[in-house]
Amino acid sequence: MLGPRPAEVPRTLKATGSGLAGRVRSKITKLYKIEKMTVGLPAEARLAIRQEQSMPILDEIHTDLLRAGRRAN
């Protein structure tokens, strides 16, 4: 298995005892706010907003998790 299933990620992050869980949770909250802004917009506008605003946050989350994984090994 590559890692925890998505439903297990919050529990796994919380179990590490680091600030990682809080940082990731905060970034996910930002993603939800961005999605809320896109409700009712045309698909092209949603895509543009996601690429401009959401992708950098997702990249940060990915980097945080990779770093945490390297420290755990």
C-alpha positions, 0 to 999 in steps of 0.5 A: 500500500502506498500510504493511508487511505484518504479517510485515514489521513487526518487521523494519521497526521494527528497521530504524528504530534507535529504541527503538520496536521494543523498546517494541512488542515488550514490549507484545506480550509483555504481550498474549501473557501476557494471552491465556495467562491466558484459556485455558479461560475462557468467551468472555464472560470472555475478552472482558471481560479483553481489553477491560479489559487488552488494549485499553489496550495495543493503544491504546498500540501504535497511538499509538506507531506513529502517532507513529513514522510522523509522525516518519518523514514 
